[in-house]
Amino acid sequence: MGRRTGLCLIAVLMTLRATAMSALVSHVLFYSTEPGKQNGANLEAYWQIAPGDLHYTNKDSSWRAVIKVDVVLRNEGGIIAEEHQNLRTPEAGALYEAQMQNIVDMHRYRLPEGKAVMELTLSEEGYPKNVFRYTDTIVVEKIKGTSYSDIQLLDTVYPTTQRNVFVKNGKMNIPLCSNYLDHFHTMLHYYAELYQPDLMDASNYPLVQRAFISKKEYEAPLNGLMRKDSISRNGTLPQYGDLKITTLGSGNYYLNIVLEDKTGVRLAANTYFFQRENKNPEEAPATKADTGVEKVVMIDVNNTFVMKFTMEQLMAILKMVWPISDALEKQTIKGFQRKPDEMYMRYFIYNFWTARNKTDPEGEWKKYADKIREVNKMFGAAATRGYETDRGIIYLKYGPPDERIPVNNEAGALPYEIWEYRTLGKLNQEGVFLFYRPADMINDYRLLHSTLNGETNNRGWRSILYVSGQSNPDSKAEQYIRNR
């Protein structure tokens, strides 16, 4: 393993150091699915030990420590596997070198289906207080169809002819024992296994695998951090890859691996959460995500309902779906508004409705179009269509309010409306919206204040609503809002 990377994790371990030994522990499950062989789960458990917590002895001008490793795996039937051995640290020419070296150990065990408890104890003979204990529950599920193993982060990977516990597929695989990557990590190396792709019908091929980094599980790739590979029709397939992460700032992220058929239908997927510390990220290069390309699945839309729309209609539909779009979809829509791209706009709209109704995206669009027509009738004003008004947007976003109170003739106040949502199922919280009609507007109302988290919150709403400068304590607005 590279010395620089080893020192990164050593720094993490040293912050954990107390009076006992410190270590970082991780594990992954891989499966055997080859015909003619006994199928089952293989546990890879590995740990990195803080070198400064050990007691070294000098023999023949070499400093070394000995760690006793005890592993016991149990299930309801008793002990599945156990191992007891001594781990000798690499030889070091000086004590300070021994205290800065990288100590990683890994063991493999065969596990049956069901739950198993792993108990790990690391200790030093003669130092009864220098003990590290770790317990974790591992669930082994039966492999079903085409699927992925756990995702494993690697610190180091390179071809080798050596033979030891870290060698797999003719490569040295030194795992990361933590999901924390500091600023010294410029590349994220990963390994996973794809099982039984040959179960897919030949008509699904070619299969496409996408590995990408996102802020939430399976969201759009960040900063163009995505790798695409074609998958052949074989049995168990090792999947190696790496992504340059210098543009990722400090925060929480997900590494996602997704397998799709030639039409973009998802066949298998897995995700891995990791944390990144990088206070000075590099500027991300411009990517196709700026125009929404990365958000859409590339399929043939020539025979779908989106082909009948003109460019003007496509731009209008983007405005229509804005109220019900998530943050990433809104980012894509903004990209199209800055730089329209007719082909990718069609892809986006088709995928938008497919994500909400995979079996009938056109039917889902038609239901929403009916709501648009309803909103246009209710809230359309002069040259402004209803779906572009504040009331229309809230109506599309949350549905009709449980109570709608128009107030047109309150002394000293501009005309306003109160919308109250009491049904928790609509919003996951109760909410009140206050709309008002400015003096220079005839029919349209503006959203002035809301008690709902994430919506417009204007504590100075009284100074705008009451032109007289004095609010009425008995007004509808005060009754429904007060100081909320």
KOLKE-49459 format. One record per atom (N, C-alpha, C): x, y, z. Coordinates in steps of 0.2 Angstrom, whole numbers, plus 5000, padded with zeros to 4 digits. Example, Ala and Ser with C-alpha at 12.3 -4.5 7.8 and 13.67 -1.06 7.14 Angstrom:
<sites>
506649725039506249785039506649845039506449895035506849955036506450005039
</sites>
This chain:
<sites>
500449945000500050005000500450065000500250114997500650184996500750215003501350235005501450265012501050325013500950375008500550435009499850415011499550375007498850355009498750325015499250275017499250245024499250295029499650355028499750405033499050435034498650445029497950475030497550445035497450375034497050345039497350335046498050335046498350335052498150395056498150455053497950515056497250505059496750475055496050465058496150425064496550365064496550325069496850355076497350395074497650435080497150475084496650505080496150545084495750505088495650445087495250395091495650365097496250375097496650345102496450365109496450315113496350325120496850275124496650245129497150205133497150135129496750115125496750045122496850055115496949995112497149995105496550015100496750055095496250085090496250045084495650035080495650005074495050025070495150025063494550035059494349965056493749955056493549885054492949895048493049855043492449855038492449775035491849765031491749705028491349705022491349655018490949655012490749585011490249575007490049505005490049494998490349434996490349414989490049344989489849324983489549264982489849224977489749154977489949104972489349084969489349094962488749074958488949034952489549004952489748964946489448894946489248874940488948804939489448754942489148704945489548644947489948664954489848724956490248734963489748754968489948744974489448754980489348834980488748854980488648924980488548944987488649004988488549034995488949104996488949125002489249195003489949195006490349235004491049235006491149305010491249305016491349365020492149385019492249445017492949475018492849525023493249515029493249565035493949585035494049655036494749685036494749735041495349755043495449805048496149835048496149905050496749935050496949955057497449945060497649955067498050015067497950055072498350115074499050095076499550115072500250085074500550115080500350175082500550215088500350185094499850135094499550105100499850045102500350025098500649955100501349965103501549915106502249905110502749865106503249905103503749865099504349845103504649795100505249765103505749765098506449775100506949785095507349715095507349685090507749615089508149625083508749615083509149615077509149675073509049735077509049795074508349805070507849775072507249775069506649785074506249835073505749845078505049815075504749775080504149735078503649735084503049725082502549715087502149655085501849615090501449555089500749565091500249565087499549575089499149505088498849485094498449425094497749445091497549405086496949415082496449355084495849375087495349325088494749335085494449295080493849305077493349245078492749265080492249215081491649235077491349195073490749205069490149155072489549185074489049145077488449155073487949105073487249115072486849075077486249065076485749035081485948965082486348935077486548865078487148855082487548915083488148915087488748945083489348925084489948945081489948925073489948975069490048955061490748945060491148995062491948995061492249035066492849015067493349045072494049045070494449095072495149095070495549135075496049105077496549135082497249125080497549185079498249185076498549255078499249255077499649305079499849345073499749415073499949455067500549495069501049485065501749515066501749575062501949635064501949695060502549685056502649725050503249725046503849755050504449725048505049755051505149825050505349865055505549935054506249945057506649985053507349995056507350045061506850085063506850135069506150135072506150145078505550145082504950195079505250255077504750305074504450275067504850235063504550205057504050155059504150115064503650065066503050095068503050155071502450195074502050225068502350235062502050265057501850215051501950155052501850105046501050095046500950065040500250045039500049975040499649955045499549885047498749875045498749825040498049805038498049735037497549705040497449635040496749615037496749555034496049535031495949455031495349435033495149365033494549355029494449295027493949275023493549215026492849215026492549165029491849145025491749085025491149055022490549065026489949095024489349105028488749075025488349045029487649015027487149075027486649065024486049115023485849135030485649195032485349215038485849265041485649275048486049325052486649285055487249325055487849305059488149365063488349345068488749395073489449385072489849435070490549435070490849465077491249435080491649465086492349465085492649525085493349525083493749555090494249525092494649545097495349555095495649615096496349625094496749645101497249615103497649625109498349605108498749635114499449615114499549575121499949525120500149485126500549525130500349525137500749565142500549635143500049655139499749725140498949715140498749695146497949675146497549735145497749795145497249855144497349875136497749845133497849865126497449815121496749825122496349775118495849815114495649795108495149825104494649765103493949785104493449735103492949765098492649725094492249745089491649695088491049715087490549665086490049695081489849655076489349675071488949615068488349635066487849585064487949585056487949525053488049525046487449485043487049505038486449475035486649445029486549385028486749345021486049335018485849365012485249345009485449305003484949265001484949224995485049264989485549254985485649294979485049274974484749334971484149324967484349354960484349314955484349344948485049384947484949434942485549474941485649524946486249524949486349574955487049584956487149634960487849654962487949634969488649624971488849614977488849684981489149684987489349744991489849784986489849844987490349884984490949894989491549884987492149884991492649944989492849984993493250044991493950014992494450024987495150004988495550064988496050044993496650094993497150094988497250024986497750014981497549954977497649954970497549904966498049904960498349844959498849844953498949764951499049754945499249684943499849654947499749594949500349554952500349484951500949454952500949384952501049354959501049394964501049374971500449334972500549294978499949254981499949264988499449304990499249314997498549334998498349355004497649355005497349415002497749465000497449524996497449514989497649464986497649454979497049424976496749454971496149424968496149444961495949394957495849414950496549434947497049414950497749434947497949504949497549534954497749594956497849604963498249644966498349664973497749714975497349684979496749724981496849744988497149804990497149824997496549864998496149845003495449885004495549945008495149995008495050045012494650015018494850035024494550005030494050055033493950115029493450165031493150195025492550225026492150255021492350335021492950355024493150425024493750435020493650485015494250495011494450575012495050585014495250655015495550685009495850745009496050775003496650745000497050695003497550665000497350614995496650594996496450544991496150584985496550574979496350604973495950564969495950494970495550444966495150404970494550384968494150334972494150274968494450224971494550154968494050114971493650074966493150034969493149964966492849914969492749844966492049814968491749784964491149744965491149684960490649644962490549584957489849584955489749574948489149564945488949494944488349474947488149404946487649384941487749334938487249304933486949354928487349394925487049434919486849394913487049324913486849284908486149254909485849274914485149254915484649304911484949364909484549404905484549384898483949394895483849364888484249404883484449374878484949404873484649464870484049474870483749534867483849594872484049584878484249644882484949674881485349634877486049664876486049714870486549754871487149754875486849794882487149764888487049794894487549854895487349904899487749954900487749964908488349974910488449984917488750054918488350094923488550154925488850164932489450184933489650194940489750274941489450304946489450374947489350394954489550454955489550484962488950534962488550534967487950584968487950604975487550654976487350674983486850634987486450604983485950564986485950494982485650444985485650384981485350384974485750364969485550364962485250424959485450484962485350544959485850554953485750614950486150624944486850634946487350614942488050614943488250694945488750694949489050764951489650774947489750834945490350854941490550804936490150774933490350724927490650664930490550654936490950594939490550534938490650504932490350444930490750404925490750334925491050294921490550244918490550234911490150184908490550134905490250074906490550014903490049964900490249934895489849874892489949814895489349774896489449714900489249654895489749604895489649544891489149494894488949444891488549394893488949334896489149344902489549294906489249284913489649244917489449224923489649284928489949264934490149314939490749364935490649424936491049474933491349514938492049524938492349574943492249644940492149694944492049754941492449804945493049824941493549874944493349944941493549994945493450064942493750114946493850174944494050224948493850294945493750344950493450404948493850454951494050514948494450564950494050614954494150614961493750654965493950724968494450754964494750814966494250874966493750864962493250914962492650914968492750854972492250854977492450884983492050934986492150964992491950924998492150945004491950915010491150895010490950835012490250825012490150745012489550735011489250665011489050645004489250585001489150564995488950494994488750474988488650404987488950384980489250324980489550294974488950244972488750244966488150204964488450164958488250104957488350064952487650034949487550044943486850034940486949994933486549944933486549904926485949914923485949934916485349944912485449904906484849884903484849854897484849904891484849884885484949934879484349984879483849974882483250024882483250074888483750064893483850104898483450074904483150014904482849994910483349964915483249984921483749964927483649884928484149854928484149774930484449764936484949794939485249784945485649854947485649854954486049914956486249904963486749944965486949944972487250014974487350034980487550104982487950094988488450144989488950144994488950214997488850225003488950295006489650305008489950365007490550385009490650465011491150475015491250545017491850575014491850635012492450665009492650735013493350735014493550805017494050835012493850895009494250925004494050995004494351045008494151115009494351155003494751124998494951164992494851124986494251104984494051064978494251104972494451064967494651094960493951114957493951164953493351184949493151124944492551104944492251054940492251074933492451034928492451054921491651054919491551094914490851094911490651024909490051004910489850934908489150944905488950884902488350884899487750894904487950884910487350894915487150964915487551014913487251084912486651084908486551044903486051044899485550984900485650954905485150904907485250834904485850824900485950764897486050704902486350714907486550664912485950644916485450684916484850664920484350614916484450614909483950574906484250504904483850464903484050394900483950394892484450384889484450384881484050324878483450344876483050284873482750314867482450274863482150294856481450324858481350394857480750424859480350444852480650414847480250434840479550414840479350364843478650334843478350354849478550404853478150414859477850484859477450494864476950554864477350624864478050624866478350684866478550714859478550664854478750694847478250734844477650744847477050784844477150854846477550874851477650934854478050984849477851044848478351094845478851114850479351154848479851184852479551224857479051264855478751314860478351274865478051224863477651174868478151144873478751124871479151094875479451144880479551204878479751254883479151264888478551264886477951274890477951214895478051154893477951094897478451104903479051124901479551134907479351174912478951224910478751274916478151234919477751194916477151164919477451114924477951084923478151024927478651054933478851114933479251144938478951134945478351154946478051144953478151074956478151024952478150954955478850924954479350964952480050934950480450934957480950884957481350884963481950934961482450944966482950994965483350974959483550914957483950904952483550914945482950894945482550904939482450984938482451024943482451094942483051124939483651094942484251114939484351104932484051044930484051024922483551074918483051084921482551134918482851204917483251224922483551294921484151284916484451234915484951224910484651224903484051194902483651204896483451274894483251304900483051374899483551424897484151404899484751444897484951424890484951364889485251334882484751274880484251294876483751244874484051194869483951134870484151074866483551034865483251034859482551004857482650934859483150894856483150824857483150804864483650834868483650814875483150834879482750894877482150914881481650854880481550824874481050774873481250714878481950694878482150644882481950654889482050714891481950734898481250724900480850754896480050754897479850684897480050644893479850574893480050534899480650544901480950514907480650544913480450604913480150634919479450594921479050584915478450554917478550474917479050444914479150374915479350364922479750404925479950394932479350394937478750424935478150434939477650374937477750354931477250294929477650254924477950204926478450174921477950134916477350114917476950074913476550124908476450184910476050224906476250304907476850314905477050384905476550434902476350424896475850464893475250474896474950424899474350434903474450474909475050474912475250514918475250584916475550594910475550664908474950694906474450654904473750674902473450694908473450654914473150674920473450744923474050754922474350814924474150874920474050854913473850914909473150934910472750884913472050904915472050954921472550944925472650984931472851054929473251054923473551114921472951154918472551124914471951164912471451184917471451144923471051164928471351234932471951234932472351284935472251344931472351334924472251394920471651434921471051394921470451424922470351454929470651424934470551454941470951514942471551514939472051564941472351604936472151594929472451634924472251704924472751744923472651814923472951854918472551894914472851924908473251884904473951904903474351864899474751814903474551804909474951754913474451694914474751634911474351574912474351544919473851514921473751494928474351454931474651414927475251374930475851414931475851474929476451524930476251564936475651564939475551614944475751574951475751614956475951594963475451544965474851564965474251514967474251454963474351454956474351394952474951354954475551384955476151334957475951304963475751334968475551304975475051244974474551264970473951214969474251154965474651164960474951104957475451064962475751094966476251064970475951024976475451054979475151024985474451004984474151024978473451004977472951054980472251044980471851094983471851104990471851164993471851175000471251145004471351125010470751105014470251165015470551225016470151285016470451335013470051375009470251435005469751495007470051545010469651605012469851665009469451685004469651755001469351805005469751865005469651925009469751985005469152015002469252064997469052135000468752135006468552205008468652215015469252195017469452215024469752285025469552315029469752385030470452395031470852435027471552455028471952395025471652345022472052295019471952285012472552265008472452245001472052175001471752164995471352094995471852034996471651984999472051935000471651865001472051815001471751745002472151705007471851665011472151615015472051545013472551505012472451435010472751395016472351355019472551315024472551235022473151205023473151135022473251095029472751055031472651025037472850945037472850925031472950855030473650835029473950795034474650785035474850745029474450705026474650665020474850705014474650765014474750805008475450835008475650855014476250895015476750865020476550815024476950795029476950845035476650895034476550945040475950995038475751025043475151075042475451135039475051175035475351235032474851285030475051345031474551405029474951445024474551465018474851515013474451575013474851635013474451695013474651725006474151735001474251774995473951844995474151884992473851954992473951984985473452034983473452064977473752134977474352144974474652214975474152264971474252324973473752374970473852384963474452364960474452374953474252314949473952264952473752204948473052194949472752174943471952164943471752104945471952044943471751984945472251934948472851944947473351894950473551914957473751864961473951864968474651844968474951874973475651854974475751814981476151764982476251734988476651784993476351794998476651845003477051805009476751755011477051725017476751655018477151605020476951535022477251515028476851475032477051435038477451375036477451355030477751285028478451295027478851245030479551245029479751235022480251275020480451275013480051325008479551355010479151405006479351475008479051525005479151595006478951605014479451635017479251655024479451725025478951765026479051835027478751865033479251875038478951895045478651965045478852005039478552075039477952075034477552025034477052025029476452075031476452095038475952145040476052215036476752225036476852295033476752305026476652245022476452245015475752235014475452195018474752185017474252235020474452275025474052325028474352395026473952425021474252485018474152545023473652535028473552585033474152585038474552535038475052525043474852495049474252485050473952455056473552395055473752335058473452275057472852265061472352225059471752215063471852145067471852145073471952085077471452035076470852055073470252015072470251985065470752005061470651995054470851915053470651895047470751825045471451805045471851855042472551835042472851825049472651865054472951865061472651795064472051785062471751725065472151655063472351655057472651595054473351595055473651655055474451655055474751675062474451725065474751755071475551765070475951735074476651735073476951675071476551635067476851575064477351595058
</sites>
